Amino acid sequence: MLDFILTTGDQAIFNPTFGKAIVVVLPGILTGTGKATVTSRTICVEGDERQVIVPGCPYTSPPFVTPGAGILTIQSLAANQKARRVKSGGKAVLLKGNTFKAKFQVMFPAMQPSIPVPIPDQLLVYTGTGTFMTTNFRVKGT
């Protein structure tokens, strides 16, 4: 099925719910490494999604209500986010598609208020989802 090709500057929009954790999400920015351009922007190819890293995102995970912070990344793409036919430099071109799997890696754990000392969140990784937002509404691939 045809879908819009992703290019440099397009955004990965993360959903704020990562299991029981609520993350204050910021968008990730894609940087394309393909051999072609669309409207003067380099196209994104398979592997470019791994370069999307969004550090410093606050989170809470009840009962750990004192915020912690972590890093958002794309864990894996949906099948409809990689072109089957269109390639650049031997790699599949990335498409807008539906929903990718995301990972939130805790760097500073959220805390549960407690006396005499707060209790840290023991989970260090949460999984969630996200979508791509593109500025390319002209060129599609399959």
Residue frames as qw, qx, qy, qz and C-alpha x, y, z in Angstrom:
[[0.000, 0.888, 0.459, 0.000, 0.00, 0.00, 0.00],
 [0.382, 0.562, -0.020, 0.734, 1.29, 3.47, -0.88],
 [0.452, -0.814, -0.279, 0.237, 2.29, 5.79, 1.95],
 [0.148, 0.966, -0.160, 0.138, 4.30, 8.98, 2.33],
 [0.781, 0.199, -0.316, 0.501, 8.11, 8.68, 2.38],
 [0.501, -0.822, -0.105, 0.248, 9.80, 10.07, 5.51],
 [0.542, 0.642, -0.111, 0.531, 12.51, 12.70, 5.11],
 [0.453, -0.007, -0.404, 0.795, 15.04, 14.60, 7.23],
 [0.141, -0.166, 0.164, -0.962, 13.25, 16.82, 9.74],
 [0.645, -0.349, -0.487, -0.474, 10.15, 14.63, 10.06],
 [0.297, -0.481, 0.553, -0.612, 9.14, 13.84, 13.62],
 [0.467, -0.174, -0.865, 0.062, 8.64, 10.75, 15.75],
 [0.431, -0.461, 0.118, -0.767, 5.71, 11.54, 18.04],
 [0.277, 0.013, -0.918, 0.285, 5.72, 9.34, 21.15],
 [0.557, -0.590, -0.415, -0.412, 2.51, 8.53, 23.02],
 [0.153, -0.652, 0.468, -0.577, 2.85, 9.53, 26.70],
 [0.843, -0.321, 0.269, -0.337, 1.62, 6.22, 28.15],
 [0.449, 0.449, -0.771, 0.050, 4.39, 3.62, 28.60],
 [0.486, -0.224, -0.823, 0.190, 2.70, 0.84, 30.53],
 [0.381, -0.769, -0.485, 0.170, 1.94, 2.32, 33.95],
 [0.407, -0.355, 0.009, 0.841, 4.45, 5.13, 33.42],
 [0.291, 0.906, 0.307, 0.012, 3.37, 8.54, 32.15],
 [0.603, -0.116, 0.184, 0.768, 6.16, 10.29, 30.25],
 [0.165, 0.864, 0.055, -0.472, 6.37, 13.97, 29.37],
 [0.755, 0.219, 0.459, 0.414, 7.22, 13.31, 25.74],
 [0.080, 0.740, -0.256, -0.617, 9.10, 15.47, 23.31],
 [0.845, 0.516, 0.025, -0.139, 9.25, 14.73, 19.57],
 [0.653, -0.319, 0.497, 0.475, 12.24, 12.98, 18.05],
 [0.401, 0.772, -0.202, -0.450, 13.68, 14.34, 14.81],
 [0.905, 0.179, 0.338, 0.188, 14.59, 12.03, 11.93],
 [0.000, -0.751, 0.475, 0.459, 17.80, 12.49, 9.95],
 [0.904, 0.389, 0.120, -0.132, 17.78, 10.76, 6.58],
 [0.371, -0.563, 0.633, 0.381, 20.79, 8.96, 5.13],
 [0.754, 0.431, 0.494, 0.035, 19.24, 7.82, 1.85],
 [0.474, -0.072, 0.448, 0.754, 20.73, 8.56, -1.56],
 [0.082, 0.544, 0.550, 0.629, 17.72, 10.54, -2.85],
 [0.014, 0.164, 0.362, -0.917, 15.81, 13.66, -1.83],
 [0.007, -0.674, -0.703, -0.224, 12.18, 14.72, -1.72],
 [0.056, -0.949, -0.186, -0.247, 11.56, 18.48, -1.85],
 [0.280, 0.733, -0.424, 0.452, 15.28, 19.06, -1.11],
 [0.573, -0.552, 0.491, -0.355, 15.23, 16.83, 2.00],
 [0.214, 0.339, -0.914, -0.054, 17.19, 13.57, 2.24],
 [0.804, -0.216, -0.333, -0.444, 14.93, 10.53, 2.46],
 [0.491, -0.489, 0.642, -0.329, 15.02, 8.23, 5.48],
 [0.696, 0.211, -0.661, -0.186, 16.00, 4.58, 5.08],
 [0.885, -0.380, -0.266, -0.049, 15.90, 1.55, 7.33],
 [0.707, -0.085, -0.309, 0.630, 18.24, 2.13, 10.27],
 [0.086, 0.463, -0.045, 0.881, 17.67, 5.91, 10.44],
 [0.604, -0.628, -0.266, -0.412, 14.98, 5.31, 13.08],
 [0.812, -0.306, -0.335, 0.367, 17.68, 4.02, 15.45],
 [0.402, 0.211, -0.144, 0.880, 19.25, 7.49, 15.50],
 [0.347, -0.659, -0.199, -0.637, 16.13, 9.03, 17.09],
 [0.537, -0.235, -0.619, 0.522, 17.08, 9.63, 20.73],
 [0.215, -0.745, -0.131, -0.617, 15.14, 11.98, 23.00],
 [0.497, -0.066, -0.648, 0.574, 16.91, 12.45, 26.38],
 [0.043, 0.024, -0.374, 0.926, 15.71, 14.20, 29.51],
 [0.470, -0.370, -0.474, -0.645, 12.04, 13.23, 29.46],
 [0.283, -0.240, 0.639, -0.673, 10.42, 13.40, 32.92],
 [0.582, -0.185, -0.704, -0.362, 8.12, 10.57, 34.05],
 [0.453, -0.292, 0.591, -0.600, 6.08, 9.25, 36.95],
 [0.553, -0.017, -0.795, -0.249, 4.78, 5.75, 37.56],
 [0.593, -0.500, 0.197, -0.600, 2.33, 5.54, 40.47],
 [0.415, -0.861, -0.266, 0.125, 3.06, 5.10, 43.36],
 [0.595, -0.186, 0.098, 0.775, 6.38, 6.66, 42.25],
 [0.167, 0.891, 0.415, 0.073, 5.00, 10.19, 42.01],
 [0.229, -0.826, 0.243, 0.455, 8.19, 12.19, 42.50],
 [0.733, 0.663, -0.081, -0.132, 9.33, 12.54, 38.87],
 [0.675, -0.317, 0.491, 0.450, 12.32, 10.75, 37.41],
 [0.390, 0.746, -0.260, -0.472, 13.74, 11.08, 33.90],
 [0.730, -0.046, 0.642, 0.229, 14.78, 8.93, 30.98],
 [0.025, 0.407, -0.576, -0.708, 15.43, 8.56, 27.27],
 [0.752, 0.425, 0.338, -0.373, 12.92, 7.82, 24.49],
 [0.050, -0.385, 0.761, 0.520, 13.93, 5.71, 21.48],
 [0.794, 0.233, -0.206, -0.522, 12.23, 3.78, 18.69],
 [0.619, -0.297, 0.724, -0.071, 12.39, 0.08, 19.50],
 [0.360, 0.083, 0.839, 0.400, 11.00, -1.31, 16.22],
 [0.320, 0.208, -0.263, -0.886, 9.02, -0.26, 13.18],
 [0.726, 0.292, 0.491, -0.383, 5.69, -1.67, 12.03],
 [0.605, 0.146, 0.671, 0.403, 5.76, -3.68, 8.80],
 [0.358, 0.797, 0.431, 0.224, 3.95, -0.85, 6.96],
 [0.161, -0.952, 0.107, 0.237, 6.68, 1.64, 7.91],
 [0.358, -0.451, 0.659, 0.484, 9.32, 0.00, 5.69],
 [0.624, 0.520, -0.229, -0.537, 8.85, 0.05, 1.94],
 [0.854, -0.019, 0.518, 0.046, 8.87, -3.38, 0.32],
 [0.733, 0.537, 0.294, 0.297, 9.73, -2.19, -3.17],
 [0.229, 0.920, -0.103, 0.301, 11.31, 1.26, -2.88],
 [0.811, -0.372, -0.043, 0.450, 14.96, 1.20, -1.81],
 [0.202, 0.943, -0.209, 0.162, 17.78, 3.70, -1.59],
 [0.057, 0.676, -0.707, 0.198, 21.38, 2.54, -1.36],
 [0.475, 0.057, -0.878, -0.011, 20.10, -1.02, -0.96],
 [0.019, -0.169, -0.758, 0.630, 18.01, -0.17, 2.12],
 [0.038, -0.653, -0.737, -0.172, 14.23, 0.01, 2.45],
 [0.023, -0.403, -0.012, -0.915, 12.83, 3.55, 2.44],
 [0.039, -0.293, -0.754, 0.587, 10.90, 4.52, 5.60],
 [0.190, -0.483, -0.557, -0.648, 7.20, 5.30, 5.29],
 [0.348, -0.405, 0.230, -0.813, 4.79, 7.16, 7.58],
 [0.440, -0.109, -0.891, 0.008, 2.81, 3.97, 8.27],
 [0.568, -0.653, -0.401, -0.300, 0.85, 3.40, 11.47],
 [0.544, -0.791, 0.186, -0.211, 2.43, 2.83, 14.88],
 [0.565, 0.434, -0.634, 0.300, 6.00, 1.98, 15.90],
 [0.776, -0.514, -0.328, 0.162, 7.09, 0.39, 19.18],
 [0.110, 0.808, -0.290, 0.500, 8.95, 2.74, 21.50],
 [0.744, -0.239, -0.484, 0.395, 11.21, 2.29, 24.52],
 [0.205, -0.885, 0.137, -0.396, 11.63, 4.52, 27.56],
 [0.744, 0.052, -0.481, 0.460, 14.93, 3.87, 29.34],
 [0.463, -0.876, -0.128, -0.033, 14.98, 5.20, 32.93],
 [0.519, 0.494, -0.359, 0.599, 18.12, 7.18, 33.74],
 [0.044, -0.208, 0.555, -0.804, 16.96, 8.68, 37.06],
 [0.236, -0.379, -0.892, -0.075, 14.18, 6.66, 38.72],
 [0.402, -0.581, -0.148, -0.692, 10.96, 8.24, 39.92],
 [0.161, 0.136, -0.792, 0.574, 10.54, 7.99, 43.68],
 [0.508, -0.595, -0.577, -0.235, 7.78, 6.92, 46.04],
 [0.154, -0.658, 0.340, -0.654, 7.67, 9.32, 48.98],
 [0.840, -0.322, -0.434, 0.044, 8.53, 7.40, 52.13],
 [0.249, -0.811, 0.401, -0.347, 10.01, 8.06, 55.56],
 [0.343, -0.761, 0.098, 0.542, 12.88, 7.89, 56.34],
 [0.143, -0.396, 0.568, 0.707, 14.03, 7.61, 52.67],
 [0.669, 0.425, -0.080, -0.604, 12.14, 7.66, 49.34],
 [0.721, -0.002, 0.686, 0.098, 11.77, 4.35, 47.47],
 [0.139, 0.472, -0.516, -0.701, 13.04, 4.35, 43.84],
 [0.843, 0.356, -0.010, -0.403, 11.16, 2.83, 40.92],
 [0.620, -0.335, 0.683, 0.191, 12.76, -0.57, 40.23],
 [0.725, 0.523, 0.427, 0.135, 11.63, -0.78, 36.58],
 [0.325, -0.530, 0.317, 0.716, 14.34, 0.54, 34.29],
 [0.014, 0.046, -0.665, -0.745, 12.61, 0.06, 30.92],
 [0.477, 0.462, 0.534, -0.523, 9.05, 0.80, 29.83],
 [0.243, 0.128, 0.732, 0.623, 7.55, 0.12, 26.40],
 [0.323, 0.614, 0.346, -0.632, 5.07, 2.22, 24.47],
 [0.556, 0.500, 0.569, 0.342, 4.16, 3.39, 20.99],
 [0.033, -0.626, 0.065, 0.776, 4.42, 6.33, 18.66],
 [0.625, 0.649, 0.422, 0.100, 3.74, 7.58, 15.15],
 [0.454, -0.062, 0.263, 0.849, 5.55, 9.61, 12.52],
 [0.241, 0.867, 0.281, -0.335, 4.55, 13.09, 11.43],
 [0.588, 0.076, 0.430, 0.681, 5.83, 14.05, 7.98],
 [0.142, 0.667, -0.002, -0.731, 6.00, 17.25, 5.98],
 [0.019, 0.186, -0.773, -0.606, 6.10, 15.26, 2.73],
 [0.570, 0.399, 0.560, -0.450, 2.63, 15.12, 1.20],
 [0.480, 0.643, -0.324, -0.501, 3.84, 14.73, -2.39],
 [0.469, 0.421, -0.764, -0.142, 5.88, 11.52, -2.79],
 [0.843, -0.258, 0.304, -0.360, 4.70, 8.07, -1.78],
 [0.246, 0.434, -0.860, -0.104, 6.34, 4.65, -1.83],
 [0.906, -0.153, 0.004, -0.394, 5.38, 1.05, -1.36]]
